[in-house]
Amino acid sequence: MAFTMFGRTIRKVGVIGSGNIGPDIALHFSQNLCAHGVSVAVVDIVQAALDAGSKKAESKMAKAVEKKLFKKEEADAIFRNMIFTTDYGQLRDADFIVEAAVETMDVKHKIFDQCQRVCPKTAILASNTSHMVPEEIFEKMQDKARCMVIHYFFPAERNMWVEIVPGKDTDPVLTDFAMKFYEFIGKAPTLVRSRYSFVGSTLFEGIYEATALAVDQGLAAIKQADAIAAKALGMGVGPFTAHNLAGGNPLTHHGLSESHTRIMAWYRPPKLLEEYLKSGKPYETAAKGEVVEYNPELYEAVSKRIIGAYFGMVCEIVESGISNIGDIEMAMDIGLVLNPPFQMMNQMGVKKALELVQAYAKENPGFKVADILVKQAASGKPWKITVVLREDKGDIAIVKIRRPKVLNALNGEVFEQLEEIFTDIQKDPKIKGVVLTGFGTRAFISGADINMLASQKTPEAAEAGCLKSQSVLNIMEGLGKPIVCAMNGLAFGGGNEIAMACTVRIARKGQKVFVAQPEPKLGFIPGCGGTQRLPRLIGVEKAWPILRNSNPISSALAKELGLIQEEVEGDLIEAAINWLKKIRSGEVRVPAIPKGPIPIPSKLPEVDIGHLSKKIDALLQQAILEGAKMTLEEGLKLEARVFGQCLLTKDR
């Protein structure tokens, strides 16, 4: 067995280094590739490190069983799929190597020299460095095209974020593979251009520095500054607590020293770091459950400086071109567990954000105020935070909804960006077809964001909201160019409704929980076309129970009912592209959704709605049956009106 997809075959993975993060990287590989028959070898020259790494992995799998994340037999198989060894010969048949050794250039050079002598010539060679640029790590490699940086974050088996950093000689095909592969195995990869410290380490260390400077300047005690930073930036733990947990002082000291000359002069080890690095003591942070006291004036003084530094750093990163706003927002949210910075700026006003950065720069020599921030503040507009991505491959546009933290749930920004993208595609003569998909493998779209639904307070507002959302789907349905919906995971509520506005729907094979219209369980009816398009696509009789009992169906049943055209085992996007080619060539003809009235059977199946609201069920039946007698356009307006009436029911 092997993992074969995206143009490559992986039969075995090697992880070099069994220290802090190597065993976690190996565990993530085994968790996601064991079922494909891909074995994982962890290699280290120190047996004690290997023993500790093996014990750590076994313990984590035992806890995963306790939390019911895996069955015991699955966990045992995942652990047995890993070997911990001092034998570099175990890498002779490895197709993918990740080095996770110490951050020392000489050590990395020796490791990769060994790899190019031992590993197959076609193997991918990656370094998990947090700072070093790939051009320097791989400068002595004979084949630099197969080398890159892949930077994980703690804890590597659970933290979704990885930075993919190709060097100037890395094969672009390999970079593309890495992005697709890591998304497939449950990560949220961001592509980062080569520069010292990348994105994650720059911000992690910079936030530490800004907090430490507040202590150096006498503004707050260590415990206070740590707590204020955590509150101001929405951190799980403060920067000093994080350094205690990770033992990060030596690496941060080196990173800030290098960033001083490589990025901007403000970066430098603060006095507090020098002191604690020398003493080797942990920072005096709050004990578990301890409430740290500070007055509002102290919070204001410290927080505005830390926030100003945070905003300034992220704008410098975007201006440098190594990353972009959308990637940084996602990465901070799911990777470093920080409040997304550009959203923070939009909420307070970009002009106010600029004032905070300018004030911080005035106090701190060498701190840069990025031109893009100055220009954005002058425009009077908020930052655009991309959550719907478009990538053109020849004459095909691939559109992807990316909100991994909420399983790609729909909100106002998603609808606005879908409308903008599909309007542009409609006008673009180069584009002949579209693939629409979601990020990751768990969900195409999990439904509507609950905050979006909660904002609708009156029947009139709810009806208007439905009509606005429906207008986006109407653009898609009337695009004049085929859209293949590549349903990479479950599609609930609005997710299924968006899929039904596409020309063709295909899905990843074997999804037991795939499609549902769960709205009655939440006290309302579908409002984005569910009551109108589903009966037109599969017939009123088949749609009747799906809409009324709200229970999910499998991808196999969806195929049987005619809701989707294909279940796909391999590369879903390539399968979608093949569908587009067949449609355009005339090899496949897909009937358009009926736009007029549709037949209603004389007798419909009995449906047990259980505890669901009878009033909502009556409104749902009204929308389905009356809508079936109308044109699709009229039926959609009816659905929106009935959706609004749901707000008037008391048992919903």
C-alpha positions in Angstrom: 0.0 0.0 0.0 1.0 3.6 -0.4 -0.4 7.2 -0.6 -0.6 8.1 -4.2 -2.1 11.5 -5.1 -1.3 14.9 -6.5 1.3 13.4 -8.8 3.4 11.6 -6.2 3.6 8.3 -4.3 4.6 8.2 -0.6 5.3 4.8 0.8 7.4 5.7 3.9 8.1 8.9 5.8 11.2 9.6 7.8 11.5 12.1 10.7 15.0 12.9 11.8 15.3 14.1 15.4 13.4 12.7 18.4 13.6 15.8 20.6 10.8 18.3 21.4 8.8 18.2 18.2 10.1 15.3 16.1 7.9 12.6 17.7 4.8 14.8 17.4 5.5 15.3 13.7 5.9 11.6 13.2 2.7 10.9 15.2 0.7 13.2 12.9 2.1 11.4 9.9 1.2 8.1 11.3 -2.3 9.2 12.4 -3.1 10.3 8.9 -1.1 7.9 6.7 -1.3 4.6 8.6 -4.6 3.7 6.8 -2.8 4.1 3.5 -0.1 1.7 4.6 2.6 4.4 4.9 5.1 3.6 7.6 7.0 6.2 9.7 10.6 6.0 10.9 12.0 8.3 13.6 15.8 8.5 13.4 18.1 10.0 16.1 21.7 9.3 17.1 20.7 9.3 20.8 18.9 6.2 22.1 17.6 8.0 25.2 15.9 10.6 22.9 14.3 7.8 20.9 13.0 6.1 24.0 11.5 9.3 25.3 10.0 10.1 21.9 8.4 6.6 21.7 7.0 6.9 25.2 5.6 10.4 24.4 3.9 9.1 21.3 2.4 6.1 23.1 1.1 8.3 25.9 -0.5 10.8 23.5 -2.3 7.9 21.7 -3.5 6.6 25.0 -5.0 10.0 25.8 -6.6 10.1 22.4 -8.3 6.8 23.1 -9.6 8.2 26.5 -11.0 11.2 24.6 -12.6 8.8 22.1 -10.7 10.4 19.2 -9.5 6.9 18.2 -10.6 3.4 18.9 -8.1 1.4 20.9 -7.3 -0.9 17.9 -6.8 2.2 15.7 -4.5 3.8 18.2 -2.5 0.6 18.6 -2.1 0.3 14.8 -1.0 4.0 14.6 1.7 3.5 17.3 2.9 0.2 15.8 3.2 2.0 12.5 6.1 4.1 13.9 9.6 2.9 14.5 12.2 4.7 16.6 15.8 3.9 15.6 19.4 5.0 15.4 19.8 3.4 12.0 19.9 5.9 9.1 19.5 2.9 6.9 15.8 3.0 7.7 15.6 6.0 5.4 16.8 4.2 2.3 13.3 3.6 1.1 11.7 6.8 2.5 10.0 9.1 0.1 9.5 12.1 2.4 12.0 13.2 5.0 11.4 15.9 7.6 14.4 17.0 9.7 13.5 18.2 13.2 16.9 18.5 14.8 18.5 21.4 16.7 18.7 24.8 15.2 22.4 24.6 14.3 23.5 25.1 10.7 26.4 22.6 10.9 24.1 19.9 12.3 21.5 20.5 9.5 24.3 20.4 6.9 25.5 17.0 8.2 22.0 15.6 8.4 21.1 16.5 4.8 24.5 15.4 3.5 23.7 12.0 5.1 20.2 12.1 3.5 21.5 12.7 0.0 23.8 9.8 0.4 21.2 7.4 1.9 17.8 8.4 0.7 16.3 7.8 -2.7 17.1 10.4 -5.4 13.4 11.2 -5.7 12.8 11.7 -1.9 11.5 15.1 -0.7 13.9 16.6 1.8 12.4 19.1 4.3 13.7 21.0 7.3 11.4 21.9 10.2 13.5 25.0 11.0 11.7 27.9 12.7 14.1 30.5 11.4 16.8 29.5 8.9 16.3 30.2 5.2 16.2 27.2 2.9 18.9 28.6 0.6 21.4 28.4 3.5 20.3 25.1 4.9 20.5 23.4 1.5 23.4 25.3 0.0 25.5 22.1 -0.2 22.9 19.8 -1.6 23.4 18.4 -5.1 19.7 18.6 -6.0 18.2 21.6 -4.4 14.9 21.3 -6.4 13.7 18.6 -3.9 14.4 20.6 -0.8 12.3 23.0 1.2 11.4 24.2 4.7 8.2 22.9 6.4 7.8 24.7 9.7 5.4 23.0 12.2 4.0 24.6 15.4 3.5 23.1 18.9 1.8 20.7 19.4 2.7 19.4 16.0 0.1 16.6 15.9 -2.7 18.9 16.8 -1.8 22.4 15.7 -3.1 22.8 12.1 -0.7 25.5 10.9 2.4 24.7 8.9 4.5 27.2 6.9 5.6 25.9 3.5 8.8 27.8 2.6 10.4 26.9 -0.8 13.9 28.1 -1.6 14.8 29.8 -4.8 15.7 26.4 -6.4 12.8 24.4 -5.1 10.8 22.8 -7.8 7.4 24.7 -8.0 5.7 21.3 -8.7 7.0 20.1 -5.3 5.7 23.3 -3.6 2.3 22.7 -5.1 2.4 19.0 -3.9 3.3 20.1 -0.4 0.4 22.5 -0.2 -2.1 20.0 -1.4 -0.6 17.1 0.6 -0.6 18.9 3.9 -4.2 20.2 3.4 -5.2 16.6 2.7 -3.6 15.3 5.9 -5.4 17.8 8.1 -3.1 20.8 8.2 -3.7 24.4 7.2 -0.5 25.2 5.1 0.4 28.7 4.2 2.9 29.5 1.5 5.7 31.8 2.8 8.5 33.3 0.7 12.0 32.7 1.9 13.1 35.1 4.6 14.7 34.7 8.0 12.2 33.8 10.7 9.3 33.5 8.3 5.9 34.6 9.8 5.2 32.6 12.9 8.6 33.0 14.7 8.8 36.6 13.8 5.5 37.4 15.5 5.9 35.0 18.4 9.3 36.5 19.3 8.2 40.1 18.5 5.2 39.9 20.8 7.6 38.5 23.5 9.9 41.5 22.9 7.2 44.1 23.1 5.9 42.6 26.4 9.4 42.3 27.8 10.1 46.0 26.9 7.1 47.0 28.9 8.8 45.3 31.9 12.2 46.8 31.0 10.6 50.3 30.9 9.0 49.9 34.3 5.5 49.9 33.1 4.5 46.6 34.6 5.7 43.6 36.5 6.4 40.4 34.7 3.2 38.7 35.9 1.1 41.8 35.0 2.6 42.2 31.5 2.1 38.5 30.8 -1.5 38.7 31.7 -2.2 42.0 29.9 -0.6 40.7 26.7 -2.7 37.5 26.8 -5.9 39.6 27.3 -5.1 42.2 24.7 -4.2 39.8 22.0 -6.6 36.9 22.9 -3.7 34.6 23.6 -4.3 31.2 25.3 -1.3 32.0 27.5 0.9 35.1 27.8 4.3 35.3 26.1 6.3 34.6 29.3 4.2 31.6 30.2 4.7 30.3 26.6 8.4 30.7 27.0 8.4 28.8 30.3 6.4 26.0 28.7 8.6 25.7 25.6 12.0 26.6 27.0 12.2 29.2 24.3 14.7 31.7 25.7 17.8 30.6 23.8 16.1 30.4 20.5 14.3 33.7 21.0 17.5 35.4 21.9 19.2 34.1 18.8 16.2 34.9 16.6 15.8 38.5 17.8 19.6 39.1 17.4 19.4 37.9 13.8 16.2 39.7 13.0 17.8 43.0 14.2 20.0 43.0 11.1 17.9 40.9 8.7 14.4 42.4 9.2 14.3 45.7 11.2 16.5 47.3 13.8 13.8 47.2 16.5 14.2 43.5 16.9 16.8 42.8 19.5 17.0 40.8 22.8 15.6 43.0 25.6 17.3 43.3 28.9 14.8 40.9 30.6 15.6 38.2 28.1 19.4 38.6 28.7 18.8 38.3 32.5 16.6 35.2 32.4 18.7 33.5 29.8 21.7 34.0 32.0 20.0 32.8 35.2 18.1 29.9 33.6 15.2 30.6 35.9 11.5 30.5 34.7 9.5 33.7 34.5 7.4 34.6 37.6 4.0 34.1 35.9 0.6 33.5 37.4 -0.2 30.2 39.0 -3.1 28.2 37.6 -6.3 29.9 38.6 -4.5 33.0 40.0 -6.1 36.3 39.2 -3.5 39.0 38.3 -4.4 42.4 39.5 -3.8 45.6 37.5 -5.8 48.8 37.2 -7.4 50.1 34.0 -4.7 52.7 33.5 -1.9 50.1 33.6 -3.9 47.9 31.2 -4.3 50.8 28.8 -0.6 51.8 28.9 0.7 48.2 28.3 -1.9 46.9 26.0 -1.8 49.8 23.5 2.0 49.3 23.2 1.8 45.6 22.6 -1.1 46.0 20.2 0.7 48.7 18.3 3.8 46.5 18.0 1.6 43.6 16.8 -0.1 45.7 14.1 3.2 47.1 13.0 4.9 43.7 12.7 2.1 42.1 10.6 2.0 45.1 8.2 5.8 44.9 7.8 5.4 41.2 7.0 2.7 41.8 4.3 4.7 44.7 2.9 7.8 42.5 2.6 5.8 40.2 0.3 6.6 37.0 2.2 2.9 36.4 3.1 -0.5 38.0 2.7 -3.4 39.3 4.8 -5.7 36.2 4.4 -3.0 33.7 5.3 -1.8 35.7 8.3 -5.3 36.1 9.7 -5.9 32.3 9.4 -2.5 31.4 10.8 -2.8 33.7 13.9 -6.3 32.4 14.6 -5.6 28.6 14.4 -1.8 28.5 14.7 -0.6 31.0 17.3 -4.0 31.4 18.9 -4.0 35.1 18.7 -6.8 37.6 17.7 -6.5 38.0 13.9 -4.7 41.4 13.6 -6.4 42.8 10.5 -9.8 42.0 11.9 -8.7 43.8 15.1 -7.7 46.8 13.0 -11.0 46.8 11.1 -12.9 46.7 14.3 -11.1 49.7 15.9 -10.7 51.5 12.6 -7.5 51.4 10.5 -6.8 55.1 11.3 -6.7 54.4 15.0 -4.5 51.3 14.4 -2.1 53.5 12.5 -2.0 55.9 15.4 -1.0 53.1 17.8 1.8 51.9 15.5 3.1 55.5 15.0 3.1 56.1 18.7 5.0 52.8 19.3 7.5 53.7 16.6 8.1 57.1 18.2 8.9 55.5 21.5 11.0 52.6 20.0 13.8 53.5 17.6 14.1 51.2 14.6 10.5 50.2 14.6 9.0 50.5 11.1 5.7 52.0 10.1 4.8 50.1 6.9 3.6 52.2 4.0 0.7 49.9 3.3 -0.7 50.8 6.7 -0.4 54.5 6.1 -2.1 54.1 2.7 -4.9 51.9 4.0 -5.6 54.4 6.8 -5.7 57.3 4.2 -8.1 55.4 2.1 -10.7 55.3 4.9 -11.5 51.7 4.0 -11.1 48.5 6.1 -8.6 45.8 5.2 -9.9 43.2 2.8 -9.5 39.8 4.5 -9.8 37.1 1.9 -11.7 34.0 2.9 -12.6 32.8 -0.6 -9.6 32.1 -2.8 -9.4 32.0 -6.6 -6.6 30.3 -8.5 -6.7 30.1 -12.3 -5.3 27.0 -14.0 -5.4 27.7 -17.7 -9.0 28.4 -18.6 -10.4 27.0 -15.3 -10.9 29.0 -12.1 -10.6 27.0 -8.9 -12.5 28.8 -6.1 -12.0 27.6 -2.5 -13.8 28.7 0.6 -11.3 28.7 3.5 -12.5 29.2 7.1 -11.0 26.0 8.7 -11.7 27.0 12.3 -15.5 26.9 11.6 -15.4 24.2 8.9 -15.9 26.8 6.2 -19.1 28.1 7.6 -20.9 30.8 5.6 -21.0 34.4 6.8 -21.5 37.8 5.1 -17.9 38.0 4.0 -18.1 34.6 2.3 -21.2 35.6 0.3 -19.7 39.0 -0.6 -16.5 37.4 -1.9 -18.4 34.7 -3.7 -20.5 37.3 -5.5 -17.4 39.4 -6.4 -15.4 36.3 -7.7 -18.2 34.8 -9.7 -19.2 38.2 -11.2 -15.5 38.6 -12.3 -15.5 35.1 -13.7 -18.6 35.7 -15.7 -16.9 38.7 -17.3 -13.6 37.0 -17.8 -13.4 35.6 -21.4 -10.3 33.5 -20.5 -12.3 31.4 -18.0 -14.4 28.6 -19.5 -15.3 26.7 -16.3 -15.1 26.7 -12.5 -14.3 24.2 -9.8 -15.8 25.2 -6.4 -14.6 23.5 -3.3 -13.9 24.0 0.4 -10.7 24.0 2.4 -9.5 20.7 4.0 -11.2 17.3 4.0 -13.8 17.6 6.8 -16.3 20.0 5.3 -17.2 21.6 2.1 -19.4 24.1 4.0 -20.7 23.3 7.5 -23.7 25.6 7.2 -24.3 29.3 8.0 -22.3 31.0 10.8 -24.6 31.2 13.8 -23.7 34.9 14.3 -25.0 35.6 10.8 -28.3 33.9 11.7 -28.6 35.6 15.1 -28.3 39.1 13.5 -31.8 38.6 11.8 -34.2 40.0 14.4 -37.4 40.6 12.4 -39.3 38.6 9.6 -38.5 41.5 7.2 -34.8 41.4 8.0 -34.7 37.6 7.7 -36.5 37.7 4.3 -34.2 40.4 3.0 -31.2 38.3 4.2 -32.4 35.3 2.4 -33.0 37.2 -0.9 -29.5 38.7 -0.6 -27.9 35.3 -0.2 -30.0 33.7 -2.9 -28.9 36.4 -5.3 -25.3 35.1 -5.1 -26.5 31.6 -5.9 -28.6 32.9 -8.8 -25.4 34.4 -10.2 -23.7 31.1 -10.0 -26.6 29.2 -11.5 -26.8 31.7 -14.4 -23.1 32.0 -14.9 -23.2 30.7 -18.4 -20.1 28.6 -17.6 -20.2 25.2 -16.0 -19.4 24.9 -12.3 -18.4 21.6 -10.8 -18.8 21.5 -7.0 -16.0 19.4 -5.6 -17.5 18.5 -2.2 -14.5 17.7 -0.1 -16.4 17.0 3.0 -19.8 17.4 4.6 -22.3 20.0 3.2 -24.9 21.1 5.7 -27.6 23.7 5.2 -26.2 26.5 3.1 -23.4 24.3 2.0 -25.7 21.9 0.2 -27.7 24.8 -1.1 -24.6 26.4 -2.7 -23.7 23.0 -4.2 -27.1 22.7 -5.7 -26.6 25.9 -7.6 -23.7 24.3 -9.4 -23.8 22.4 -12.7 -22.4 19.2 -11.3 -21.7 17.9 -7.8 -19.0 15.3 -7.0 -17.8 14.2 -3.6 -15.0 12.4 -1.8 -16.0 8.8 -1.6 -17.2 7.0 1.6 -18.6 9.9 3.6 -21.1 8.5 6.0 -22.3 11.9 7.1 -22.4 14.0 4.0 -25.5 16.2 3.2 -28.1 17.5 5.5 -30.6 20.4 5.7 -30.6 20.7 9.5 -32.5 24.0 9.7 -35.7 22.6 11.4 -33.6 21.4 14.3 -32.6 25.1 14.7 -36.1 26.4 14.5 -36.3 27.6 10.9 -36.5 26.4 7.3 -33.8 26.4 4.6 -33.5 29.9 3.2 -31.0 29.7 0.4 -32.9 27.5 -2.0 -33.0 24.2 -0.2 -36.8 23.8 -0.4 -36.8 24.7 -4.1 -33.7 23.2 -5.7 -33.5 19.9 -3.8 -37.1 18.8 -5.0 -36.2 19.9 -8.5 -33.0 17.9 -8.6 -34.1 14.7 -7.1 -37.9 14.9 -7.0 -40.3 16.0 -4.3 -40.8 12.5 -3.0 -37.1 11.9 -2.3 -36.5 15.4 -1.0 -39.5 15.2 1.4 -37.9 13.3 4.2 -34.4 14.9 3.8 -35.9 18.3 4.3 -38.4 17.5 7.0 -36.4 15.2 9.4 -33.1 17.1 9.0 -31.1 13.9 9.2 -27.9 13.6 7.2 -27.4 11.2 4.3 -24.2 9.5 3.1 -22.4 10.3 -0.1 -23.4 6.9 -1.4 -27.1 7.6 -0.9 -26.6 11.1 -2.4 -25.2 9.4 -5.5 -28.1 6.9 -5.5 -30.7 9.7 -5.2 -29.0 11.7 -8.0 -28.0 14.6 -5.8 -24.3 14.1 -6.8 -23.0 12.7 -10.0 -19.9 10.9 -8.7 -18.0 9.6 -5.7 -14.3 10.1 -6.1 -11.5 8.1 -4.4 -8.5 10.1 -5.6 -7.7 13.7 -6.3 -11.1 15.5 -6.1 -10.0 18.6 -7.9 -8.5 16.7 -10.8 -11.8 14.7 -11.1 -13.7 18.0 -11.1 -11.4 19.4 -13.9 -12.1 16.2 -15.9 -15.8 16.8 -15.6 -15.4 20.3 -16.9 -13.4 19.0 -19.9 -16.1 16.4 -20.6 -18.9 19.0 -20.4 -17.2 21.4 -22.6 -16.3 18.8 -25.2 -19.9 17.6 -25.3 -18.9 14.1 -24.1 -21.2 14.6 -21.1 -24.5 16.5 -21.1 -25.8 17.6 -17.7 -29.5 18.5 -17.7 -30.3 22.0 -16.3 -32.3 22.3 -13.2 -36.0 22.6 -14.0 -37.0 26.3 -13.9 -40.7 25.8 -14.1 -43.2 24.0 -11.9 -42.5 20.4 -11.0 -44.8 17.4 -10.4 -46.0 16.6 -6.9 -46.9 13.0 -6.2 -50.4 12.3 -5.1 -49.0 10.6 -2.0 -45.9 11.5 -0.1 -44.1 9.3 2.4 -44.8 9.6 6.1 -42.0 11.4 7.9 -41.3 11.1 11.7 -40.1 14.6 12.7 -39.7 13.5 16.3 -39.3 16.4 18.7 -39.0 19.0 15.9 -41.4 21.9 15.9 -44.7 21.2 14.2 -45.2 24.9 13.3 -41.8 25.0 11.6 -42.6 21.7 9.8 -45.9 23.2 8.6 -44.1 26.2 7.2 -41.5 23.9 5.6 -44.2 21.8 3.9 -45.8 25.0 2.6 -42.6 26.2 1.1 -41.9 22.8 -0.6 -45.4 22.2 -1.9 -46.4 25.7 -3.0 -42.9 26.3 -4.4 -43.2 23.2 -6.6 -46.2 24.7 -8.3 -44.3 27.9 -9.1 -41.3 28.8 -11.3 -37.9 28.4 -9.5 -37.6 32.2 -9.3 -41.0 32.5 -7.7 -40.4 29.6 -5.4 -37.2 31.2 -4.1 -39.0 34.4 -3.2 -41.7 32.3 -1.4 -39.0 30.4 0.5 -37.5 33.7 1.7 -40.9 35.0 2.8 -41.7 31.8 4.7 -38.2 31.8 6.3 -39.1 35.2 7.7 -42.3 33.9 9.2 -40.3 31.4 11.2 -39.3 34.2 13.5 -42.9 34.6 14.5 -43.4 31.1 15.8 -43.0 30.5 19.5 -42.1 26.8 19.6 -39.3 27.0 17.0 
